[in-house]
Amino acid sequence: MSSLVQSVDWLAIAPPVITAVVALAVLVADLFLPEGKKGALGWIAIGGLVLAGLSLLPLLDGDRSTFCLTSGAEACSYTADHFALVIQFLVLGGALLTALLSINSIVDLKLPAGEFWFLLLSSAAGAALLPAARDLATLVIALEVASLPAFALVGLKRGDRLSSEAALKFFLSSVTATAVMLLGVSFVYAATGSLHLTRIAEGLTHVDPRLDTLAQAGVALTLVGFAFKTAAVPFHFWVPDTYVGAPLPVAAYLSVVGKAVGFSGLILVTVVAFPSYGRVWGPALAVLAALTMTAGNVAALRQRPDRTHSAVRLLAWSSVAQAGYLLVPIAAAAYTDSDGGAAHAIGSTVAYALMYAAVNLGAFAVAALVARTSPANRVADYRGLYARRPLAALALGFFLLCLAGLPPGIIGLFAKVTVFSAAVNAGLGWLAAVMAVNVVIALYYYLQWTAVLFRAPEGAAVPEGAAGSVREAAHESVRESAHEPVREGVHEPVPGAAQEHEPANPKIPATLTAAIGLAAVLGIALSGAPQLVLRFASGVLL
């Protein structure tokens, strides 16, 4: 009889464990630090994320597994393979950029520092655990550990109606999706007798005919929870209100790390656990991809530049559309004839996710910069940004062009080509055509926003002498309409005219500058070496 006691490979589980330990350390330290020194908690969190990222380096040599069954066929609950390492790098890098964005936002929004950093690190720990999970129980636990702190982060702006409403909507819709997913997991367990992904894959190849319908229902319902996290239509309705109500760094975190969690879980359950039921999830994901990219782009087109929070809403709907592109290779994996073909399709999704993470976090970082002087964060507020903040405007223009897939954002173009090729190679010509149409639609709002950055600020083109005449005429008109006497020395503001008392650009916090700079450097580096995308797309991660 084999022993049930086994050693734990601590090196393999180091990334999520380090993140979780630092989260607990921050929570305890918050109890003893005086209010004036709470800022140190942010740097502890950043240091922990850097340490967790460095712990990935010793794992690059090969696959490492732990928490394995000691009898029967080999099956493990945790595997640090190339797929897990890439997603963990994305998660920890995204959390690090979010932390840099949050240092000053916590002070500006008067958020409780200890709770914020504990929740962010706890969510990152769950997100780092999920891509290495290899059984459904660990997947569900990791998904909830990543999600539950995110609900609290969204609603952390106490007394803010939008924040509370966003958190409640996010929580209720997520709980419903999780309940449906757990029902599906129970059906799969009943049909196969196992929760380990590799054993489920074997069990579904010779399932009892009487349980086939149960197994198909389980496969479909299991996908619901992960489809919700990816913001796929029709599980996307929480996205715009949640992004608007949440602090901007939290919205950036959800747009990248939240999606990484959903897509990594979706890849594991489809390609690893349910490959023999591709006839069930393949067409479903293909339809979801088409609906998601179309709904996201159409909604983004409808955003009015002068509407409050229109910039954040546009980024939210853009992230929904980008989720549709990310779903395309996963759907294509169901139509390939070999394991290698499925692995290559998954590589396209991972390559696109890496590009999207860098540039989307960068776009949110610039949005956080603009929000410091324009809290309404309308697209119209970005007019003349190049005149005020040339480097920030150039960075945002680069990020938007990457998302659109236009030069100089070469990485965005290559990423879209790999996704398009995955659909064509799988015989999904109709899905490739839908994607091509949506890419053209998205060009309009990306280029429109980019053009706004370089327009002259309102009132800047009026000569100085003419500006004085316009100001005096406006003053006279206001006085006459109000039947008020002219008062000497009173200077009233005139709509559309340049304000003489307008303060100079406030200084940008160093951490916010670092976040924008890191995202820009990463995007430029990837655009300078687009072969990295092709390497991911052609490599075998699973």
Solvent accessible surface area in square Angstrom, and as a share of the most:
residue,aa,sasa,rsa
1,M,233,1.04
2,S,56,0.36
3,S,70,0.45
4,L,143,0.71
5,V,130,0.74
6,Q,73,0.33
7,S,102,0.66
8,V,46,0.27
9,D,35,0.18
10,W,168,0.59
11,L,68,0.34
12,A,0,0.00
13,I,12,0.06
14,A,14,0.11
15,P,0,0.00
16,P,10,0.06
17,V,53,0.30
18,I,36,0.18
19,T,0,0.00
20,A,40,0.31
21,V,86,0.49
22,V,20,0.11
23,A,2,0.01
24,L,104,0.52
25,A,50,0.39
26,V,0,0.00
27,L,65,0.32
28,V,82,0.47
29,A,27,0.21
30,D,25,0.13
31,L,138,0.69
32,F,158,0.66
33,L,49,0.24
34,P,78,0.49
35,E,142,0.64
36,G,80,0.76
37,K,129,0.55
38,K,34,0.14
39,G,53,0.51
40,A,45,0.35
41,L,0,0.00
42,G,1,0.01
43,W,140,0.49
44,I,72,0.37
45,A,0,0.00
46,I,18,0.09
47,G,38,0.37
48,G,6,0.06
49,L,3,0.01
50,V,63,0.36
51,L,98,0.49
52,A,0,0.00
53,G,24,0.23
54,L,97,0.48
55,S,15,0.10
56,L,10,0.05
57,L,106,0.53
58,P,64,0.40
59,L,1,0.01
60,L,98,0.49
61,D,142,0.73
62,G,30,0.29
63,D,93,0.48
64,R,86,0.31
65,S,48,0.31
66,T,5,0.03
67,F,89,0.37
68,C,31,0.18
69,L,70,0.35
70,T,52,0.30
71,S,72,0.47
72,G,75,0.72
73,A,55,0.43
74,E,143,0.64
75,A,3,0.03
76,C,15,0.09
77,S,22,0.14
78,Y,6,0.02
79,T,21,0.12
80,A,1,0.01
81,D,15,0.08
82,H,87,0.39
83,F,0,0.00
84,A,0,0.00
85,L,10,0.05
86,V,23,0.13
87,I,8,0.04
88,Q,0,0.00
89,F,118,0.49
90,L,10,0.05
91,V,0,0.00
92,L,6,0.03
93,G,29,0.28
94,G,3,0.03
95,A,0,0.00
96,L,41,0.21
97,L,18,0.09
98,T,0,0.00
99,A,0,0.00
100,L,16,0.08
101,L,7,0.03
102,S,0,0.00
103,I,32,0.16
104,N,45,0.23
105,S,18,0.12
106,I,14,0.07
107,V,109,0.63
108,D,81,0.42
109,L,76,0.38
110,K,180,0.76
111,L,12,0.06
112,P,26,0.16
113,A,15,0.12
114,G,1,0.01
115,E,69,0.31
116,F,2,0.01
117,W,4,0.01
118,F,50,0.21
119,L,27,0.14
120,L,2,0.01
121,L,0,0.00
122,S,19,0.12
123,S,1,0.01
124,A,0,0.00
125,A,9,0.07
126,G,1,0.01
127,A,0,0.00
128,A,0,0.00
129,L,41,0.21
130,L,0,0.00
131,P,0,0.00
132,A,0,0.00
133,A,0,0.00
134,R,21,0.08
135,D,9,0.04
136,L,1,0.01
137,A,44,0.34
138,T,29,0.17
139,L,0,0.00
140,V,17,0.10
141,I,103,0.52
142,A,0,0.00
143,L,3,0.01
144,E,39,0.17
145,V,59,0.34
146,A,7,0.05
147,S,0,0.00
148,L,92,0.46
149,P,15,0.09
150,A,2,0.01
151,F,15,0.06
152,A,42,0.33
153,L,0,0.00
154,V,0,0.00
155,G,26,0.25
156,L,17,0.08
157,K,37,0.16
158,R,176,0.64
159,G,87,0.83
160,D,47,0.24
161,R,171,0.62
162,L,69,0.34
163,S,0,0.00
164,S,63,0.41
165,E,76,0.34
166,A,2,0.01
167,A,17,0.13
168,L,105,0.52
169,K,65,0.27
170,F,0,0.00
171,F,81,0.34
172,L,99,0.49
173,S,15,0.09
174,S,4,0.02
175,V,67,0.39
176,T,85,0.49
177,A,7,0.06
178,T,16,0.09
179,A,58,0.45
180,V,46,0.26
181,M,0,0.00
182,L,84,0.42
183,L,88,0.44
184,G,0,0.00
185,V,15,0.09
186,S,55,0.35
187,F,55,0.23
188,V,0,0.00
189,Y,111,0.42
190,A,62,0.48
191,A,13,0.10
192,T,29,0.17
193,G,54,0.52
194,S,16,0.10
195,L,56,0.28
196,H,26,0.11
197,L,0,0.00
198,T,67,0.39
199,R,73,0.27
200,I,0,0.00
201,A,17,0.13
202,E,97,0.44
203,G,14,0.13
204,L,5,0.03
205,T,90,0.52
206,H,142,0.64
207,V,26,0.15
208,D,50,0.26
209,P,118,0.74
210,R,209,0.76
211,L,61,0.30
212,D,39,0.20
213,T,107,0.62
214,L,53,0.26
215,A,0,0.00
216,Q,60,0.27
217,A,38,0.30
218,G,0,0.00
219,V,0,0.00
220,A,46,0.35
221,L,45,0.22
222,T,0,0.00
223,L,13,0.06
224,V,25,0.14
225,G,2,0.02
226,F,2,0.01
227,A,3,0.03
228,F,4,0.02
229,K,12,0.05
230,T,0,0.00
231,A,1,0.01
232,A,1,0.00
233,V,18,0.10
234,P,77,0.48
235,F,51,0.21
236,H,31,0.14
237,F,111,0.46
238,W,8,0.03
239,V,0,0.00
240,P,10,0.06
241,D,41,0.21
242,T,0,0.00
243,Y,2,0.01
244,V,14,0.08
245,G,0,0.00
246,A,4,0.03
247,P,3,0.02
248,L,29,0.14
249,P,3,0.02
250,V,1,0.01
251,A,0,0.00
252,A,0,0.00
253,Y,4,0.02
254,L,8,0.04
255,S,0,0.00
256,V,3,0.02
257,V,1,0.01
258,G,9,0.09
259,K,7,0.03
260,A,8,0.06
261,V,3,0.02
262,G,0,0.00
263,F,9,0.04
264,S,0,0.00
265,G,0,0.00
266,L,1,0.00
267,I,2,0.01
268,L,0,0.00
269,V,0,0.00
270,T,0,0.00
271,V,25,0.15
272,V,31,0.18
273,A,0,0.00
274,F,0,0.00
275,P,68,0.43
276,S,42,0.27
277,Y,4,0.02
278,G,9,0.08
279,R,143,0.52
280,V,32,0.18
281,W,4,0.01
282,G,0,0.00
283,P,58,0.37
284,A,47,0.36
285,L,2,0.01
286,A,1,0.01
287,V,76,0.44
288,L,30,0.15
289,A,0,0.00
290,A,14,0.11
291,L,88,0.44
292,T,0,0.00
293,M,0,0.00
294,T,52,0.30
295,A,33,0.25
296,G,0,0.00
297,N,0,0.00
298,V,69,0.40
299,A,17,0.13
300,A,1,0.01
301,L,67,0.33
302,R,190,0.69
303,Q,25,0.11
304,R,146,0.53
305,P,57,0.36
306,D,91,0.47
307,R,90,0.33
308,T,73,0.42
309,H,43,0.19
310,S,0,0.00
311,A,0,0.00
312,V,6,0.04
313,R,39,0.14
314,L,8,0.04
315,L,0,0.00
316,A,0,0.00
317,W,35,0.12
318,S,0,0.00
319,S,0,0.00
320,V,0,0.00
321,A,1,0.01
322,Q,1,0.01
323,A,0,0.00
324,G,0,0.00
325,Y,2,0.01
326,L,2,0.01
327,L,1,0.00
328,V,0,0.00
329,P,0,0.00
330,I,0,0.00
331,A,0,0.00
332,A,1,0.00
333,A,8,0.06
334,A,28,0.22
335,Y,85,0.32
336,T,42,0.25
337,D,155,0.81
338,S,67,0.43
339,D,130,0.67
340,G,31,0.30
341,G,22,0.21
342,A,12,0.10
343,A,7,0.05
344,H,78,0.35
345,A,6,0.05
346,I,1,0.01
347,G,0,0.00
348,S,6,0.04
349,T,2,0.01
350,V,2,0.01
351,A,2,0.01
352,Y,0,0.00
353,A,15,0.11
354,L,31,0.16
355,M,1,0.00
356,Y,4,0.02
357,A,9,0.07
358,A,3,0.03
359,V,1,0.00
360,N,0,0.00
361,L,4,0.02
362,G,0,0.00
363,A,0,0.00
364,F,1,0.00
365,A,2,0.01
366,V,0,0.00
367,A,1,0.01
368,A,11,0.09
369,L,9,0.04
370,V,6,0.04
371,A,25,0.19
372,R,94,0.34
373,T,83,0.48
374,S,28,0.18
375,P,107,0.67
376,A,36,0.28
377,N,3,0.02
378,R,83,0.30
379,V,8,0.05
380,A,42,0.33
381,D,22,0.11
382,Y,0,0.00
383,R,91,0.33
384,G,1,0.01
385,L,4,0.02
386,Y,98,0.37
387,A,72,0.55
388,R,87,0.32
389,R,45,0.16
390,P,61,0.38
391,L,143,0.71
392,A,8,0.06
393,A,0,0.00
394,L,90,0.45
395,A,11,0.09
396,L,1,0.00
397,G,5,0.04
398,F,24,0.10
399,F,0,0.00
400,L,0,0.00
401,L,28,0.14
402,C,0,0.00
403,L,0,0.00
404,A,2,0.02
405,G,6,0.06
406,L,49,0.24
407,P,84,0.53
408,P,81,0.51
409,G,0,0.00
410,I,51,0.26
411,I,1,0.00
412,G,0,0.00
413,L,71,0.35
414,F,62,0.26
415,A,0,0.00
416,K,13,0.06
417,V,75,0.43
418,T,9,0.05
419,V,0,0.00
420,F,79,0.33
421,S,42,0.27
422,A,11,0.09
423,A,0,0.00
424,V,75,0.43
425,N,126,0.64
426,A,15,0.11
427,G,64,0.62
428,L,9,0.04
429,G,46,0.44
430,W,124,0.44
431,L,0,0.00
432,A,3,0.02
433,A,56,0.43
434,V,43,0.25
435,M,3,0.01
436,A,43,0.33
437,V,89,0.51
438,N,3,0.02
439,V,31,0.18
440,V,99,0.57
441,I,47,0.24
442,A,3,0.02
443,L,42,0.21
444,Y,131,0.50
445,Y,4,0.01
446,Y,1,0.00
447,L,76,0.38
448,Q,70,0.31
449,W,3,0.01
450,T,17,0.10
451,A,46,0.36
452,V,10,0.06
453,L,0,0.00
454,F,94,0.39
455,R,120,0.44
456,A,54,0.42
457,P,39,0.24
458,E,120,0.54
459,G,22,0.21
460,A,62,0.48
461,A,89,0.69
462,V,66,0.38
463,P,93,0.59
464,E,159,0.71
465,G,60,0.58
466,A,43,0.33
467,A,23,0.18
468,G,24,0.23
469,S,73,0.47
470,V,78,0.45
471,R,51,0.19
472,E,100,0.45
473,A,63,0.49
474,A,26,0.20
475,H,6,0.03
476,E,73,0.33
477,S,68,0.44
478,V,78,0.45
479,R,22,0.08
480,E,120,0.54
481,S,88,0.57
482,A,52,0.40
483,H,167,0.75
484,E,85,0.38
485,P,105,0.66
486,V,92,0.53
487,R,132,0.48
488,E,163,0.73
489,G,66,0.64
490,V,54,0.31
491,H,153,0.68
492,E,46,0.20
493,P,102,0.64
494,V,13,0.08
495,P,130,0.82
496,G,54,0.52
497,A,22,0.17
498,A,61,0.47
499,Q,57,0.25
500,E,148,0.66
501,H,142,0.63
502,E,118,0.53
503,P,112,0.70
504,A,91,0.70
505,N,69,0.35
506,P,63,0.40
507,K,181,0.77
508,I,43,0.22
509,P,18,0.11
510,A,84,0.65
511,T,14,0.08
512,L,9,0.05
513,T,72,0.42
514,A,42,0.33
515,A,1,0.01
516,I,16,0.08
517,G,30,0.29
518,L,89,0.44
519,A,1,0.00
520,A,17,0.13
521,V,98,0.56
522,L,74,0.37
523,G,0,0.00
524,I,103,0.53
525,A,57,0.44
526,L,26,0.13
527,S,15,0.09
528,G,66,0.63
529,A,24,0.19
530,P,24,0.15
531,Q,94,0.42
532,L,62,0.31
533,V,6,0.03
534,L,83,0.41
535,R,157,0.57
536,F,54,0.23
537,A,16,0.12
538,S,72,0.46
539,G,26,0.25
540,V,91,0.52
541,L,20,0.10
542,L,62,0.31
